[in-house]
Amino acid sequence: MAEERRGNGIAGLLIAELRRRQGHRLGIRARCRRDYGLSSMWSGLGFVPKDEGLGRGGDQETLDTWWLDLGHEDLFTEALSDALLVVTVDYSVFSGLRGAGAERAVEESRALEAGWLADLIELTYTPQLLLDVREIENRDERKHQRNGLSRLRSASPDAAAVSARQQELTTAVSKELPEAPIDGTLRARLRYVAETSCAGLQVLVTRDPELERLADIAWDVARVRVVSPAMVTLHVDELRQAQLYRPADLMGTAFSAEEVASGSEGELVAFFEQADGDSGTAFAERLKALGADGVLWRRELLRDGDGHPVALYAWAMDGRTLNVAFLRTAAHPLEETLARQLLFMLKRLGRERGAQVVRIADPYLSQAAMSAAGADGFTEDESGFTALIVDLCGPAEAVSEAAGAVAARAGRTAPSLPAQVSPEIASVAERVWWPAKLVDTALPSFIAPVQPRWATELFNVPAMLVPRDDVIGISREHVYYRSAGHRGESVPGRILWYVSGGTAGQQGKMVIGCSRMDEVVVGDPGRDQDGRGASSTRRRPAWNPSTPLRDRAHDGHRGHGADRLCAGRVPPRGPVGQPYERRNQPARVRRVHARRDPGQRPLAGGAAHLRGPGTPGRAPGVGFIPPTAEL
């Protein structure tokens, strides 16, 4: 290329045109003399240095082999990982794995390859590692390092996405660490973080103290944890212990969850009704192709008690966004209920992974899922369905401000809410921005004591060994029958479920869940609110109506009450070190102890002292309390 034309992006245009014309090929390979010093150009175009060799000229100069993958699956494409934890490593760790460096560095790095970790952890490298290996001066050492790459999994995220994420990180560094020089070394460190994030991974292992210094920025911007090898082994051990005691059942029911095994994609075609353009082999191939784009996709399959597939979804993290490429439900008596539960599971998964946005991009979404998405706060546009996750408990203005910031990052807008908004608006905001809670609004909260055996039926807390009822366990909407006495309930409102028995701090004598109360009806037990008898009410799961009525018969009230409750759930747990924020919480009850130790449920202990207004000394009933803690 003529010198006067260089620096105008012409090389990028040439590569783009070559990709357009030859897009059916596996990739583009180029060889270039090492002493030309063009590595930044090739890497900027998305190429990675795969190998090297000697030129044919008399001087036998070293030629680098650069490779641009076009994203096609081939015989060498690795199967989906079944490891408990997949992590990326930088050069400081990889060189230790290959025996380079001080004895302590080698020992710490090789701890990741201990025998007991073989089935629990998988090490992955990204293109930046190849660039760092290329910079080794000694040719024999470069060859030695490259030979070790075959023992690791390769991740090749989209180059454009990586560049955009790297720019976000650079901007954050300039703001948070203004004294840090933005040079090539820092950009390389940030590229490790960006590539890890865009590959759908969340753990980057390093021995580089300067990269560890960027850990907070990496988490805040890209949702990547930068940790040492020792921290990884500790983290895996915790995950392994959790998995040993974690049942495969879904919410304590007979439904079960499992990852889709490689090679079984074709078997699922018959269970999921396909739309035009995504039927038969097209569906199986699209499902099988996930992962060919360099992103670690998790493909999850739900089965009913008879082993039949009932739901399928595939997800991956991309910074602060949880992307869902597949979301299907099969014909089943509980298909609509499963779709609603599945959407909430994705929101909860996103919160646990530190996401602020859940984006469903399946162009052939099942009808049940589309209907449920609208009811659960997802909005639709040309890219699919999107929901915001606003992880904040505070005043309405603070929550809406946080929602606006999340929406802006997702290219959307969110309304600004003033203080003391109406209960109706507050209830909608909490549903759409889950798990947000607005503490200064007129939306009331009520506490309802529940015996442990009924808490198990409704929330699976305390958990039991035998499966609970599928309909009650999977449903997001219930009808709770009780005696007809008025206790000041108003709609909309929140119900906080308090386990009245058991041992405090051990899933007993604590608030274990929150529901949105949509309707309160008092009437004849044989007829529902529409006067058509109990049939229409029974379309929703009835939570053991006979026992609550019998327990409250001494109240002296005739008839029965039915509270329609939506979105009942146990309090979600946040990532380690990422507590749920609470601001300016009012205290209008006699005594509330809120314990917020990492990994423990909120509002543990002391809840037995809650009282309704104007009822001192009376056994706890349904009484008003202000919005409290995370639920």
MARVEXVO-449558 format. One record per residue (C-alpha): residue number from 1; z, x, y. Coordinates in Angstrom, 3 decimals. Layout:
N
R num       pz       px       py
R NUM        Z        X        Y
...
This chain:
631
R num       pz       px       py
R   1    0.000    0.000    0.000
R   2   -0.904    1.359    3.433
R   3    2.086    2.726    5.306
R   4    1.498    0.502    8.324
R   5    1.734   -2.594    6.058
R   6    5.000   -1.645    4.379
R   7    8.206   -3.509    5.160
R   8    6.477   -6.847    5.695
R   9    7.383   -8.467    2.370
R  10    3.901   -7.953    0.897
R  11    5.310   -6.484   -2.331
R  12    7.363   -9.625   -2.851
R  13    4.312  -11.804   -2.316
R  14    2.353   -9.773   -4.856
R  15    5.091  -10.131   -7.476
R  16    5.398  -13.867   -6.763
R  17    1.669  -14.325   -7.267
R  18    1.777  -12.270  -10.456
R  19    4.584  -14.462  -11.758
R  20    2.604  -17.578  -10.905
R  21   -0.501  -16.389  -12.728
R  22    1.256  -14.804  -15.696
R  23    4.289  -17.066  -15.952
R  24    3.698  -17.636  -19.669
R  25    4.510  -13.997  -20.445
R  26    7.995  -12.717  -21.314
R  27    8.201  -10.488  -18.277
R  28    6.656   -7.844  -16.057
R  29    7.062   -4.162  -16.825
R  30    6.419   -1.338  -14.364
R  31    6.816    2.445  -14.630
R  32    7.608    4.535  -11.575
R  33    8.473    8.195  -11.004
R  34   12.173    8.658  -10.584
R  35   11.778   11.150   -7.746
R  36    9.937    8.596   -5.581
R  37   13.319    7.076   -4.668
R  38   12.112    3.465   -4.865
R  39   14.982    2.018   -6.900
R  40   16.141   -0.212   -4.013
R  41   12.641   -1.704   -3.736
R  42   12.381   -2.500   -7.442
R  43   15.892   -3.939   -7.650
R  44   15.224   -5.988   -4.504
R  45   12.230   -7.550   -6.275
R  46   14.450   -8.550   -9.210
R  47   13.561   -5.693  -11.574
R  48   16.175   -3.818  -13.610
R  49   15.880   -0.260  -15.032
R  50   15.655   -0.784  -18.784
R  51   14.614    2.679  -19.991
R  52   12.995    5.955  -19.026
R  53   10.572    8.512  -20.419
R  54    8.576   11.629  -19.532
R  55    5.260   11.401  -17.732
R  56    2.027   12.718  -19.213
R  57    1.391   15.136  -16.348
R  58    1.937   18.833  -16.585
R  59    5.231   18.601  -14.680
R  60    6.491   15.896  -17.082
R  61    8.451   14.101  -14.400
R  62   10.869   11.367  -15.494
R  63    9.455    7.831  -15.274
R  64   11.785    4.836  -14.964
R  65   10.800    1.673  -16.811
R  66   11.522   -1.366  -14.670
R  67   11.616   -4.864  -16.165
R  68   11.440   -8.313  -14.577
R  69   12.396  -11.037  -17.047
R  70   10.530  -14.348  -16.598
R  71   13.202  -16.407  -18.329
R  72   11.517  -17.220  -21.646
R  73   13.413  -17.404  -24.904
R  74   12.312  -14.895  -27.553
R  75   13.416  -13.639  -30.944
R  76   15.910  -11.323  -29.272
R  77   17.546  -13.987  -27.146
R  78   21.218  -14.002  -28.033
R  79   22.863  -17.103  -29.441
R  80   25.415  -18.994  -27.404
R  81   28.757  -17.249  -27.400
R  82   31.556  -18.698  -29.484
R  83   34.136  -16.261  -28.110
R  84   37.277  -17.626  -26.512
R  85   36.632  -15.632  -23.350
R  86   33.403  -14.077  -22.035
R  87   33.838  -11.429  -19.334
R  88   31.611   -9.012  -17.420
R  89   32.445   -5.330  -17.080
R  90   31.535   -2.937  -14.287
R  91   30.592    0.725  -14.678
R  92   34.188    1.957  -14.389
R  93   35.036    0.072  -17.593
R  94   31.713    0.604  -19.386
R  95   31.836    4.367  -18.923
R  96   35.312    4.340  -20.456
R  97   33.983    2.406  -23.439
R  98   31.424    5.219  -23.890
R  99   34.137    7.899  -23.777
R 100   33.459    9.168  -20.253
R 101   36.262    9.898  -17.811
R 102   39.948   10.721  -18.113
R 103   41.791   10.065  -21.369
R 104   43.816    7.240  -19.839
R 105   40.672    5.559  -18.499
R 106   38.998    5.742  -21.903
R 107   42.078    4.377  -23.676
R 108   42.469    1.456  -21.265
R 109   38.789    0.504  -21.486
R 110   38.611    0.784  -25.274
R 111   41.569   -1.572  -25.599
R 112   39.003   -4.306  -24.967
R 113   37.351   -3.434  -28.292
R 114   40.536   -3.663  -30.360
R 115   40.051   -5.311  -33.738
R 116   42.315   -8.261  -32.994
R 117   40.100   -9.140  -29.998
R 118   36.835   -9.173  -31.958
R 119   36.610  -12.968  -32.234
R 120   38.389  -13.739  -28.983
R 121   36.530  -11.825  -26.297
R 122   32.909  -10.923  -25.628
R 123   31.919   -8.212  -23.155
R 124   28.870   -8.810  -20.963
R 125   26.913   -6.631  -18.574
R 126   24.807   -7.640  -15.595
R 127   21.834   -5.909  -13.886
R 128   24.074   -3.954  -11.501
R 129   25.441   -1.989  -14.458
R 130   21.914   -0.900  -15.345
R 131   21.444    0.317  -11.782
R 132   24.689    2.295  -11.939
R 133   23.685    3.890  -15.264
R 134   20.366    4.874  -13.736
R 135   22.176    6.832  -11.006
R 136   23.732    9.244  -13.536
R 137   22.277   12.677  -12.818
R 138   22.338   14.104  -16.346
R 139   19.473   12.758  -18.474
R 140   21.322   13.113  -21.776
R 141   24.339   11.287  -20.399
R 142   22.116    8.471  -19.120
R 143   20.628    8.110  -22.598
R 144   24.109    8.110  -24.155
R 145   25.259    5.359  -21.796
R 146   22.161    3.220  -22.345
R 147   22.609    3.412  -26.117
R 148   25.901    1.598  -25.714
R 149   24.399   -1.402  -23.945
R 150   23.251   -2.947  -27.229
R 151   26.896   -3.580  -28.127
R 152   27.350   -5.869  -25.130
R 153   25.901   -9.222  -24.238
R 154   23.306   -9.236  -21.467
R 155   23.390  -11.685  -18.560
R 156   20.461  -11.943  -16.136
R 157   21.233  -14.540  -13.455
R 158   18.626  -15.683  -10.961
R 159   18.002  -12.881   -8.446
R 160   17.648  -15.223   -5.465
R 161   20.941  -16.957   -6.266
R 162   22.647  -13.584   -6.637
R 163   21.358  -12.405   -3.262
R 164   22.611  -15.571   -1.576
R 165   26.055  -15.272   -3.208
R 166   26.217  -11.565   -2.295
R 167   25.517  -12.450    1.336
R 168   28.364  -14.997    1.283
R 169   30.690  -12.305   -0.051
R 170   29.525   -9.772    2.541
R 171   30.190  -12.241    5.334
R 172   33.675  -12.910    3.960
R 173   34.426   -9.174    3.763
R 174   33.329   -8.672    7.366
R 175   35.733  -11.415    8.413
R 176   38.709  -10.622    6.202
R 177   38.401   -6.801    6.072
R 178   36.731   -5.790    9.338
R 179   37.686   -2.151    8.789
R 180   35.715   -1.969    5.506
R 181   32.302   -0.286    5.975
R 182   29.408   -2.425    4.728
R 183   27.583    0.356    2.906
R 184   25.665    0.687   -0.342
R 185   28.818    1.264   -2.374
R 186   30.463   -1.926   -1.127
R 187   27.286   -3.923   -1.674
R 188   27.151   -2.696   -5.279
R 189   30.737   -3.847   -5.843
R 190   29.979   -7.240   -4.319
R 191   26.860   -7.536   -6.454
R 192   28.992   -7.279   -9.595
R 193   30.970  -10.270   -8.307
R 194   27.857  -12.212   -7.298
R 195   26.128  -11.628  -10.652
R 196   29.248  -12.646  -12.571
R 197   29.495  -15.845  -10.545
R 198   25.807  -16.773  -10.850
R 199   25.907  -16.110  -14.607
R 200   28.490  -18.889  -14.955
R 201   31.332  -16.473  -15.744
R 202   34.688  -16.219  -14.018
R 203   36.228  -12.902  -15.098
R 204   35.093   -9.441  -13.970
R 205   36.884   -6.484  -15.549
R 206   37.185   -3.259  -13.567
R 207   39.192   -0.077  -13.162
R 208   37.873    0.420   -9.636
R 209   40.801    0.059   -7.165
R 210   38.417   -0.724   -4.311
R 211   36.875   -3.578   -6.270
R 212   40.345   -4.849   -7.144
R 213   41.068   -4.861   -3.412
R 214   38.340   -7.485   -3.062
R 215   39.947   -9.765   -5.667
R 216   41.091  -12.451   -3.202
R 217   37.673  -12.636   -1.549
R 218   35.959  -12.763   -4.951
R 219   38.084  -15.740   -5.958
R 220   37.900  -17.608   -2.642
R 221   34.123  -17.285   -2.290
R 222   32.716  -16.953   -5.802
R 223   35.570  -18.192   -8.027
R 224   35.556  -14.889   -9.925
R 225   38.798  -13.270  -11.034
R 226   38.720   -9.476  -10.681
R 227   41.188   -8.069  -13.205
R 228   42.037   -4.861  -15.058
R 229   41.454   -4.396  -18.814
R 230   45.196   -4.763  -19.423
R 231   45.207   -8.155  -17.690
R 232   42.309   -9.327  -19.854
R 233   44.112   -8.568  -23.093
R 234   47.155  -10.435  -21.805
R 235   45.043  -13.394  -20.666
R 236   43.221  -13.643  -23.982
R 237   46.497  -13.606  -25.859
R 238   47.729  -16.554  -23.801
R 239   44.492  -18.443  -24.418
R 240   44.640  -17.695  -28.121
R 241   48.189  -19.024  -28.369
R 242   47.159  -22.158  -26.476
R 243   44.200  -22.695  -28.789
R 244   46.326  -22.323  -31.934
R 245   48.315  -25.411  -30.951
R 246   45.577  -27.358  -29.192
R 247   44.135  -30.174  -31.330
R 248   40.416  -30.840  -31.355
R 249   41.049  -34.538  -30.700
R 250   40.131  -36.144  -27.407
R 251   43.208  -37.330  -25.482
R 252   45.140  -37.915  -28.686
R 253   42.604  -40.369  -30.141
R 254   40.380  -40.203  -33.202
R 255   37.530  -38.958  -30.975
R 256   36.959  -35.215  -31.214
R 257   35.250  -32.548  -29.120
R 258   33.325  -29.509  -30.343
R 259   30.690  -27.075  -29.138
R 260   27.098  -27.676  -30.221
R 261   26.253  -25.166  -32.935
R 262   23.104  -23.101  -32.503
R 263   20.252  -24.546  -34.542
R 264   21.695  -28.072  -34.665
R 265   19.911  -29.344  -31.561
R 266   17.250  -31.209  -33.542
R 267   19.891  -33.171  -35.445
R 268   21.105  -34.787  -32.212
R 269   17.757  -36.338  -31.268
R 270   18.331  -39.459  -33.360
R 271   21.704  -40.246  -31.733
R 272   20.712  -40.198  -28.075
R 273   18.082  -42.619  -26.793
R 274   15.582  -40.597  -24.775
R 275   13.527  -41.503  -21.750
R 276    9.810  -40.862  -21.432
R 277    9.134  -37.148  -21.121
R 278   12.368  -36.157  -22.861
R 279   11.958  -37.563  -26.342
R 280   11.970  -35.936  -29.747
R 281   11.323  -32.216  -29.766
R 282   11.231  -32.042  -25.933
R 283   14.903  -33.057  -25.835
R 284   15.876  -30.551  -28.544
R 285   13.927  -27.707  -26.940
R 286   15.411  -28.370  -23.524
R 287   18.906  -28.343  -24.973
R 288   18.155  -25.204  -26.957
R 289   16.682  -23.419  -23.917
R 290   19.965  -23.532  -22.002
R 291   21.085  -19.949  -21.649
R 292   17.599  -18.475  -21.382
R 293   18.085  -18.506  -17.592
R 294   20.874  -15.941  -17.769
R 295   23.621  -18.519  -17.229
R 296   26.433  -19.087  -19.737
R 297   26.186  -22.813  -20.512
R 298   28.839  -24.614  -22.535
R 299   27.330  -27.363  -24.702
R 300   29.951  -29.921  -25.730
R 301   29.590  -32.747  -28.243
R 302   31.960  -35.704  -28.660
R 303   32.242  -37.523  -31.988
R 304   33.998  -40.759  -32.915
R 305   36.482  -41.148  -35.739
R 306   33.641  -41.502  -38.253
R 307   32.019  -38.252  -37.155
R 308   29.074  -39.838  -35.317
R 309   27.951  -38.147  -32.056
R 310   28.785  -40.397  -29.099
R 311   28.418  -38.128  -26.053
R 312   26.813  -34.823  -25.151
R 313   27.134  -32.677  -22.052
R 314   26.376  -29.098  -21.001
R 315   28.082  -27.392  -18.069
R 316   28.295  -24.041  -16.329
R 317   30.122  -22.662  -13.303
R 318   28.211  -21.422  -10.267
R 319   30.752  -20.153   -7.773
R 320   32.577  -23.225   -6.473
R 321   30.151  -25.649   -8.143
R 322   30.358  -27.014  -11.674
R 323   26.770  -27.738  -12.705
R 324   26.036  -30.269  -15.459
R 325   22.551  -29.914  -16.953
R 326   22.988  -32.523  -19.727
R 327   25.024  -35.734  -19.755
R 328   24.157  -38.273  -22.449
R 329   25.971  -41.100  -24.182
R 330   24.909  -42.691  -27.453
R 331   24.974  -46.370  -28.386
R 332   28.601  -47.197  -29.189
R 333   31.005  -50.121  -28.589
R 334   32.885  -47.892  -26.123
R 335   29.829  -46.268  -24.528
R 336   30.578  -47.435  -20.961
R 337   34.240  -46.508  -21.334
R 338   33.320  -43.068  -22.694
R 339   30.943  -42.496  -19.790
R 340   33.707  -43.166  -17.259
R 341   36.155  -40.942  -19.107
R 342   33.568  -38.194  -19.447
R 343   32.878  -38.145  -15.700
R 344   36.591  -37.848  -14.982
R 345   36.875  -35.066  -17.574
R 346   34.178  -33.159  -15.683
R 347   36.078  -33.580  -12.424
R 348   39.257  -32.381  -14.053
R 349   37.422  -29.445  -15.643
R 350   35.986  -28.536  -12.250
R 351   39.415  -28.552  -10.654
R 352   40.848  -26.390  -13.424
R 353   38.003  -23.894  -12.899
R 354   38.437  -23.825   -9.139
R 355   35.282  -25.796   -8.336
R 356   34.924  -27.912   -5.214
R 357   31.739  -29.708   -6.258
R 358   30.575  -31.312   -9.514
R 359   26.786  -31.648   -9.610
R 360   24.997  -33.545  -12.396
R 361   21.331  -32.527  -12.515
R 362   20.230  -34.235  -15.739
R 363   16.963  -36.034  -14.819
R 364   17.332  -38.315  -17.853
R 365   20.936  -39.429  -17.360
R 366   21.922  -42.319  -19.616
R 367   22.214  -45.740  -17.970
R 368   25.914  -45.980  -18.822
R 369   26.558  -42.623  -17.140
R 370   24.617  -43.603  -14.018
R 371   26.608  -46.826  -13.660
R 372   29.889  -45.003  -14.176
R 373   28.966  -42.256  -11.682
R 374   28.709  -44.688   -8.804
R 375   32.058  -46.251   -9.649
R 376   33.773  -42.861   -9.869
R 377   32.830  -41.520   -6.448
R 378   29.588  -39.676   -7.253
R 379   26.743  -39.963   -4.755
R 380   23.067  -39.806   -5.719
R 381   20.226  -37.906   -4.072
R 382   17.025  -36.168   -5.163
R 383   18.986  -33.413   -6.946
R 384   21.110  -35.783   -9.035
R 385   24.709  -36.999   -8.721
R 386   27.367  -35.089   -6.785
R 387   31.137  -35.474   -6.429
R 388   33.501  -33.549   -4.152
R 389   36.812  -32.158   -5.413
R 390   39.326  -32.002   -2.570
R 391   42.402  -30.262   -3.954
R 392   44.865  -31.158   -1.210
R 393   47.857  -33.428   -0.705
R 394   48.590  -33.968    2.978
R 395   47.973  -36.077    6.096
R 396   44.733  -38.045    6.272
R 397   43.325  -35.848    9.052
R 398   43.974  -32.637    7.075
R 399   42.525  -34.087    3.878
R 400   39.387  -35.401    5.604
R 401   38.961  -32.040    7.357
R 402   39.136  -30.265    3.997
R 403   36.682  -32.792    2.545
R 404   34.321  -32.129    5.447
R 405   34.407  -28.386    4.774
R 406   33.670  -28.927    1.074
R 407   30.886  -31.381    1.886
R 408   29.305  -28.974    4.376
R 409   29.121  -26.238    1.746
R 410   27.363  -28.731   -0.521
R 411   24.920  -29.735    2.221
R 412   26.564  -33.114    2.756
R 413   28.834  -34.891    5.224
R 414   32.222  -36.540    4.861
R 415   33.887  -39.065    7.213
R 416   36.790  -38.051    9.426
R 417   39.911  -40.131    8.812
R 418   42.612  -40.678   11.447
R 419   46.283  -40.992   10.654
R 420   47.565  -44.333    9.389
R 421   44.250  -45.522    7.975
R 422   44.307  -48.821    6.120
R 423   45.419  -48.904    2.472
R 424   41.914  -49.968    1.433
R 425   40.261  -46.931    3.041
R 426   42.975  -44.594    1.775
R 427   42.532  -45.869   -1.780
R 428   38.777  -45.354   -1.645
R 429   39.215  -41.870   -0.165
R 430   41.601  -40.846   -2.951
R 431   39.167  -42.129   -5.566
R 432   36.126  -40.383   -4.077
R 433   37.913  -37.135   -3.173
R 434   40.107  -36.851   -6.276
R 435   42.647  -35.249   -6.648
R 436   43.350  -35.595   -2.905
R 437   46.383  -37.631   -1.836
R 438   46.890  -39.020    1.689
R 439   50.598  -38.997    2.487
R 440   50.692  -40.531    5.973
R 441   48.770  -43.734    5.335
R 442   49.929  -47.277    4.657
R 443   48.905  -47.003    0.994
R 444   52.143  -47.752   -0.904
R 445   53.386  -46.051   -4.037
R 446   55.485  -47.782   -6.675
R 447   57.434  -46.239   -9.488
R 448   57.569  -47.938  -12.883
R 449   59.924  -46.757  -15.628
R 450   58.369  -46.672  -19.074
R 451   59.908  -45.901  -22.427
R 452   58.617  -42.775  -24.217
R 453   56.874  -44.751  -26.969
R 454   54.776  -46.641  -24.394
R 455   54.121  -43.474  -22.378
R 456   52.637  -42.014  -25.538
R 457   50.355  -45.018  -25.961
R 458   49.156  -44.925  -22.369
R 459   49.122  -41.203  -21.482
R 460   49.669  -39.341  -24.782
R 461   52.850  -37.953  -23.206
R 462   54.922  -37.165  -25.191
R 463   52.102  -36.354  -27.610
R 464   52.281  -37.631  -31.174
R 465   50.853  -36.257  -34.397
R 466   48.874  -39.346  -35.417
R 467   45.927  -40.561  -33.299
R 468   46.666  -43.280  -30.778
R 469   44.529  -46.370  -30.242
R 470   40.975  -45.400  -29.228
R 471   40.496  -48.207  -26.716
R 472   43.741  -47.576  -24.831
R 473   43.424  -43.802  -25.149
R 474   39.869  -43.535  -23.801
R 475   39.919  -46.316  -21.197
R 476   40.221  -45.612  -17.475
R 477   41.223  -49.203  -16.711
R 478   44.098  -51.155  -18.251
R 479   46.031  -54.407  -17.921
R 480   49.801  -54.012  -18.095
R 481   51.756  -57.188  -18.953
R 482   55.309  -57.677  -17.727
R 483   57.681  -60.442  -16.644
R 484   56.611  -62.481  -13.650
R 485   59.323  -61.468  -11.154
R 486   58.009  -60.228   -7.805
R 487   59.012  -56.656   -7.022
R 488   57.124  -56.095   -3.817
R 489   53.859  -54.864   -5.312
R 490   50.837  -54.887   -3.041
R 491   47.185  -54.122   -3.646
R 492   45.760  -51.558   -3.335
R 493   48.542  -49.215   -4.292
R 494   49.625  -46.415   -6.577
R 495   51.765  -46.706   -9.680
R 496   53.770  -43.622  -10.658
R 497   54.850  -43.742  -14.290
R 498   58.361  -42.464  -14.960
R 499   59.412  -41.729  -18.562
R 500   62.896  -43.236  -18.667
R 501   64.014  -41.664  -21.942
R 502   63.932  -38.303  -23.634
R 503   65.135  -34.949  -22.327
R 504   64.648  -33.996  -18.693
R 505   62.006  -31.312  -18.256
R 506   60.680  -31.791  -21.786
R 507   58.266  -34.670  -21.200
R 508   61.196  -36.989  -20.597
R 509   62.920  -38.362  -17.483
R 510   60.023  -37.350  -15.278
R 511   56.956  -38.792  -13.578
R 512   54.022  -38.118  -15.894
R 513   51.103  -40.063  -14.464
R 514   49.548  -41.971  -11.605
R 515   47.370  -45.088  -11.644
R 516   45.458  -46.935   -8.964
R 517   46.614  -50.559   -8.840
R 518   43.671  -52.861   -8.184
R 519   45.070  -56.306   -8.879
R 520   48.349  -58.168   -9.512
R 521   48.231  -61.625  -11.131
R 522   51.085  -63.991  -12.013
R 523   50.315  -66.973  -14.195
R 524   50.509  -68.723  -17.541
R 525   50.473  -66.215  -20.448
R 526   47.775  -68.313  -22.115
R 527   45.415  -68.275  -19.149
R 528   44.029  -65.578  -16.910
R 529   43.481  -65.513  -13.151
R 530   40.155  -67.331  -13.437
R 531   41.657  -70.208  -15.395
R 532   39.525  -69.434  -18.435
R 533   42.296  -68.300  -20.723
R 534   43.181  -64.754  -21.708
R 535   39.739  -63.786  -22.945
R 536   38.391  -62.236  -19.745
R 537   41.582  -60.284  -19.143
R 538   41.418  -58.965  -22.671
R 539   38.087  -57.370  -22.003
R 540   40.234  -54.630  -20.548
R 541   42.730  -52.861  -22.814
R 542   46.056  -54.667  -22.915
R 543   48.968  -52.298  -23.245
R 544   51.168  -53.869  -25.940
R 545   51.961  -57.039  -23.970
R 546   54.556  -58.513  -26.321
R 547   57.145  -55.765  -26.132
R 548   57.331  -55.456  -22.332
R 549   57.718  -59.233  -22.104
R 550   60.512  -59.214  -24.670
R 551   62.286  -56.320  -22.971
R 552   62.309  -58.145  -19.631
R 553   63.091  -61.666  -20.898
R 554   66.625  -61.425  -19.492
R 555   65.225  -61.430  -15.929
R 556   65.040  -65.217  -16.165
R 557   61.485  -65.477  -14.832
R 558   59.037  -67.871  -16.417
R 559   55.395  -67.011  -17.067
R 560   53.989  -63.487  -17.077
R 561   52.604  -60.886  -14.727
R 562   49.532  -58.756  -15.263
R 563   48.859  -55.609  -13.260
R 564   45.300  -54.260  -13.445
R 565   45.456  -50.478  -13.306
R 566   42.637  -47.975  -12.938
R 567   42.300  -44.257  -13.473
R 568   45.645  -43.687  -15.115
R 569   46.145  -40.003  -15.771
R 570   48.660  -37.255  -16.288
R 571   49.013  -34.807  -13.416
R 572   46.309  -32.129  -13.613
R 573   47.347  -28.520  -13.963
R 574   45.956  -25.965  -11.546
R 575   44.733  -22.439  -12.185
R 576   47.414  -19.776  -12.470
R 577   48.350  -18.628   -8.994
R 578   46.547  -21.543   -7.324
R 579   49.270  -24.156   -6.551
R 580   48.371  -27.614   -5.368
R 581   48.876  -27.794   -1.619
R 582   51.317  -30.287   -0.149
R 583   51.975  -30.820    3.548
R 584   54.572  -32.788    5.526
R 585   55.710  -34.978    2.660
R 586   58.079  -37.770    3.759
R 587   61.262  -38.411    1.787
R 588   62.396  -42.024    1.656
R 589   64.151  -42.069   -1.689
R 590   67.690  -41.057   -2.425
R 591   66.846  -37.989   -4.393
R 592   63.583  -36.428   -5.560
R 593   63.441  -32.980   -7.063
R 594   59.889  -31.582   -7.189
R 595   59.524  -28.431   -9.250
R 596   56.255  -26.582   -8.762
R 597   56.497  -23.638  -11.095
R 598   52.997  -22.446  -12.176
R 599   51.807  -24.286  -15.263
R 600   54.560  -26.921  -15.181
R 601   54.163  -30.568  -14.349
R 602   55.289  -31.708  -10.885
R 603   58.255  -33.983  -10.244
R 604   60.207  -32.689  -13.228
R 605   63.886  -33.584  -13.192
R 606   65.923  -35.790  -10.876
R 607   63.533  -38.717  -10.933
R 608   66.193  -40.926  -12.513
R 609   67.725  -41.247   -9.066
R 610   64.764  -43.112   -7.602
R 611   65.571  -46.591   -6.295
R 612   63.613  -49.395   -4.792
R 613   64.363  -50.417   -1.195
R 614   67.411  -52.534   -0.754
R 615   68.465  -52.372   -4.400
R 616   71.284  -49.773   -4.525
R 617   72.988  -49.521   -7.864
R 618   70.364  -51.534   -9.686
R 619   68.601  -50.048  -12.685
R 620   65.290  -48.541  -11.574
R 621   62.595  -51.173  -11.381
R 622   59.303  -51.299   -9.557
R 623   60.177  -50.130   -6.068
R 624   58.516  -48.440   -3.128
R 625   58.524  -44.682   -2.814
R 626   56.358  -42.595   -0.498
R 627   53.393  -40.586   -1.748
R 628   54.767  -37.530   -3.523
R 629   53.406  -34.365   -5.036
R 630   50.228  -33.865   -6.980
R 631   49.072  -36.653   -9.275
